[in-house]
C-alpha cells in the first residue's frame, strides 16, 4: 500500500472485491455532448484509465480488467 493510499479499515478492506472489471465506453459520446472532437473524448478516457489503475493499486485490488 502506498503512502498516498486511502486509509481503509480491515472490515472495509475485507469487503473489497479481488477482481474489478470496467467497460470503458462513452468517450465519443462524452465529447459530442460537449461539442468537442471525438479524439478529445479519448484523451479524457485515457486520463480516466490512469486514475482507475492508480486507485485500484492504492486499495490493493489484485485484478483489474478494462475493456
KOLKETI-393067 format. One record per residue: residue in three letters; x, y, z of N, C-alpha, C in turn. Coordinates in pm, 1 decimal. Example, Ala and Ser with C-alpha at 12.3 -4.5 7.8 and 13.67 -1.06 7.14 Angstrom:
residues 2
ATOM    aa         nX         nY         nZ        caX        caY        caZ         cX         cY         cZ
ATOM   ALA     1319.0     -569.0      780.0     1230.0     -450.0      780.0     1320.0     -330.0      780.0
ATOM   SER     1285.0     -225.0      708.0     1367.0     -106.0      714.0     1290.0        3.0      787.0
end
This chain:
residues 67
ATOM    aa         nX         nY         nZ        caX        caY        caZ         cX         cY         cZ
ATOM   UNK       85.0     -117.0        0.0        0.0        0.0        0.0       89.6      123.3        0.0
ATOM   UNK       63.8      218.9      -86.2      147.3      337.7      -96.4      115.8      434.8       16.7
ATOM   UNK      203.6      533.2       35.3      182.4      631.7      140.7       63.4      721.8      110.5
ATOM   UNK       18.1      724.8      -14.0      -95.3      808.0      -52.2     -226.6      731.2      -53.4
ATOM   UNK     -223.1      603.8      -19.6     -343.3      522.8      -32.9     -446.5      560.3       72.0
ATOM   UNK     -573.3      545.0       35.2     -680.5      574.9      129.9     -669.8      482.2      250.8
ATOM   UNK     -701.1      534.1      366.1     -698.2      453.3      487.0     -829.5      377.5      497.5
ATOM   UNK     -823.3      248.3      480.2     -941.5      164.0      488.9     -929.8       75.8      611.7
ATOM   UNK    -1040.0       60.7      680.5    -1039.4      -28.9      795.5    -1024.5     -172.6      746.8
ATOM   UNK     -986.3     -260.4      836.0     -976.3     -401.8      799.0    -1110.1     -453.5      749.6
ATOM   UNK    -1216.5     -409.8      815.4    -1350.5     -454.2      776.1    -1382.6     -407.3      633.9
ATOM   UNK    -1353.0     -282.4      603.4    -1378.5     -230.2      468.6    -1291.5     -301.9      366.4
ATOM   UNK    -1165.0     -323.3      400.3    -1073.3     -391.7      309.2    -1120.7     -533.9      280.5
ATOM   UNK    -1176.8     -600.5      380.6    -1225.9     -737.7      363.4    -1343.8     -743.9      267.3
ATOM   UNK    -1415.3     -634.1      251.6    -1531.7     -630.6      163.0    -1496.4     -597.0       18.6
ATOM   UNK    -1373.3     -554.8       -5.8    -1333.6     -519.0     -142.1    -1327.3     -643.3     -230.0
ATOM   UNK    -1367.3     -629.4     -355.5    -1355.3     -743.8     -446.2    -1208.8     -768.0     -481.7
ATOM   UNK    -1179.7     -889.0     -522.6    -1045.5     -923.1     -567.9    -1025.9     -879.1     -712.5
ATOM   UNK    -1134.1     -884.6     -789.7    -1129.1     -855.4     -933.1    -1237.1     -753.1     -966.3
ATOM   UNK    -1197.2     -646.6    -1033.6    -1290.2     -544.4    -1080.6    -1276.6     -537.3    -1232.0
ATOM   UNK    -1389.9     -539.9    -1301.9    -1390.6     -526.4    -1447.7    -1474.5     -404.2    -1484.0
ATOM   UNK    -1422.7     -323.0    -1574.5    -1490.0     -199.5    -1614.8    -1490.6     -191.2    -1766.7
ATOM   UNK    -1607.4     -163.7    -1823.8    -1617.4     -137.8    -1967.5    -1601.5       12.9    -1985.3
ATOM   UNK    -1492.5       51.4    -2046.6    -1461.9      193.1    -2067.3    -1528.1      236.5    -2198.2
ATOM   UNK    -1649.4      284.8    -2187.0    -1728.0      318.4    -2304.9    -1782.7      459.5    -2289.9
ATOM   UNK    -1808.3      524.1    -2400.6    -1875.6      652.8    -2397.5    -1786.7      773.0    -2418.6
ATOM   UNK    -1660.3      751.0    -2452.2    -1570.5      864.5    -2472.5    -1616.0      954.2    -2587.2
ATOM   UNK    -1657.2      892.6    -2695.7    -1703.5      970.0    -2811.0    -1831.1     1046.5    -2779.7
ATOM   UNK    -1925.1      981.4    -2711.6    -2050.0     1048.7    -2672.5    -2021.8     1164.1    -2576.1
ATOM   UNK    -1930.4     1140.5    -2482.4    -1893.8     1244.7    -2386.4    -1844.3     1368.8    -2460.6
ATOM   UNK    -1756.1     1347.9    -2557.8    -1701.4     1459.4    -2635.2    -1810.3     1527.8    -2717.6
ATOM   UNK    -1895.3     1448.6    -2781.0    -2001.2     1504.9    -2865.0    -2094.5     1593.6    -2783.1
ATOM   UNK    -2130.3     1548.1    -2662.4    -2218.8     1626.7    -2575.7    -2157.2     1760.9    -2538.0
ATOM   UNK    -2026.6     1770.9    -2546.0    -1955.9     1893.4    -2510.5    -1904.0     1967.6    -2633.4
ATOM   UNK    -1951.0     1925.5    -2750.2    -1909.6     1985.8    -2877.7    -1757.5     1983.3    -2895.1
ATOM   UNK    -1697.5     1873.8    -2852.6    -1553.2     1855.1    -2866.9    -1526.4     1748.2    -2971.5
ATOM   UNK    -1407.7     1748.6    -3030.6    -1373.8     1641.8    -3124.6    -1367.4     1507.1    -3051.8
ATOM   UNK    -1401.9     1403.2    -3122.1    -1403.3     1268.2    -3065.3    -1269.7     1232.1    -2999.4
ATOM   UNK    -1160.4     1273.0    -3062.0    -1027.9     1242.6    -3007.5    -1011.3     1302.3    -2867.5
ATOM   UNK    -1074.5     1414.5    -2841.8    -1067.3     1475.4    -2708.5    -1135.5     1386.2    -2605.0
ATOM   UNK    -1243.2     1322.0    -2644.9    -1308.9     1226.1    -2556.4    -1217.5     1110.2    -2523.3
ATOM   UNK    -1142.9     1064.8    -2622.3    -1050.0      954.4    -2598.8     -933.1      998.1    -2510.2
ATOM   UNK     -891.1     1122.7    -2523.3     -785.6     1173.3    -2433.5     -833.7     1172.6    -2288.5
ATOM   UNK     -956.0     1219.3    -2268.8    -1012.4     1219.1    -2133.4    -1031.7     1076.0    -2083.7
ATOM   UNK    -1069.1      986.9    -2173.5    -1082.4      846.1    -2136.5     -949.9      787.4    -2090.8
ATOM   UNK     -842.1      824.0    -2158.9     -708.8      775.9    -2120.0     -671.5      827.3    -1981.2
ATOM   UNK     -707.6      951.6    -1951.3     -683.3     1006.1    -1817.5     -762.7      927.3    -1713.4
ATOM   UNK     -885.4      891.1    -1748.1     -968.2      811.9    -1656.7     -906.4      675.3    -1631.5
ATOM   UNK     -852.4      614.3    -1736.1     -787.2      483.9    -1720.4     -671.3      496.0    -1621.7
ATOM   UNK     -589.7      598.8    -1638.1     -477.0      617.6    -1545.9     -525.7      631.6    -1401.6
ATOM   UNK     -630.6      709.7    -1382.0     -684.1      730.3    -1246.9     -740.0      600.9    -1188.4
ATOM   UNK     -809.5      523.3    -1270.3     -866.6      396.2    -1223.7     -755.6      299.0    -1185.7
ATOM   UNK     -654.4      287.9    -1269.6     -543.7      195.9    -1241.6     -471.7      238.3    -1113.3
ATOM   UNK     -446.1      366.7    -1100.4     -378.6      417.6     -980.3     -462.3      388.4     -855.4
ATOM   UNK     -590.0      419.3     -861.0     -677.6      398.4     -745.4     -690.3      251.4     -709.6
ATOM   UNK     -702.9      166.5     -809.5     -713.4       22.3     -783.0     -587.3      -27.7     -713.8
ATOM   UNK     -472.9       20.4     -756.6     -348.0      -18.6     -692.3     -338.7       31.4     -549.1
ATOM   UNK     -386.9      152.1     -526.4     -380.9      210.3     -392.4     -465.0      133.9     -290.9
ATOM   UNK     -573.1       74.0     -336.3     -657.2       -0.9     -241.6     -637.9     -151.3     -257.4
ATOM   UNK     -531.5     -188.1     -325.2     -489.8     -328.6     -336.8     -590.2     -419.2     -406.7
ATOM   UNK     -654.6     -369.1     -511.9     -736.1     -455.7     -597.1     -636.3     -543.1     -673.0
ATOM   UNK     -648.9     -673.5     -659.7     -549.4     -763.9     -718.8     -561.2     -774.4     -870.6
ATOM   UNK     -683.2     -774.0     -922.5     -705.0     -791.7    -1066.3     -797.1     -681.8    -1116.3
ATOM   UNK     -755.1     -616.3    -1222.9     -832.9     -509.5    -1284.3     -842.0     -538.3    -1433.2
ATOM   UNK     -964.0     -548.7    -1483.7     -986.7     -570.7    -1626.0    -1053.9     -446.8    -1682.1
ATOM   UNK     -993.8     -388.7    -1783.9    -1052.7     -274.3    -1853.9    -1079.2     -317.3    -1996.4
ATOM   UNK    -1201.2     -296.5    -2039.6    -1239.0     -337.0    -2174.0    -1299.7     -219.6    -2244.1
end
